């Protein structure tokens, strides 16, 4: 199957929102208009660090999204890419859509001279982890900690 992956544009909002809702549902994270509208504005703001990609199938339907940003890697004195979110619609899983997103991320990393691309996923995301393992050979040796603001 043929896919096309591009940065989001204003006309993509409805399709992006449907996918973003699916992503939130997968992680059982409540989603509402104020949150989604804030993220959408970030994606369209050229001065905001977060960027959004949509992958479209041969019929032009958006079937997946990725949110990515540049971030400093002090020990290397370089920038890396950080993949915050990635989601492919259930009916498009296994179709090559996720691979198309990763290929575009690989191109983006090369274009921007990122020394690495990092992301996290939850331990229960078995299908996603199997996909990521194909590209990386397995998880890194880092352990994620999170300290919520008091």
Secondary structure as UniProt FT lines:
FT   STRAND          4..7
FT   HELIX           10..12
FT   HELIX           13..26
FT   TURN            27..28
FT   HELIX           33..44
FT   TURN            46..47
FT   STRAND          51..56
FT   TURN            58..59
FT   STRAND          62..73
FT   HELIX           74..76
FT   STRAND          78..88
FT   HELIX           90..92
FT   TURN            93..96
FT   HELIX           97..111
FT   TURN            112..113
FT   STRAND          117..119
FT   TURN            123..124
FT   HELIX           126..136
//
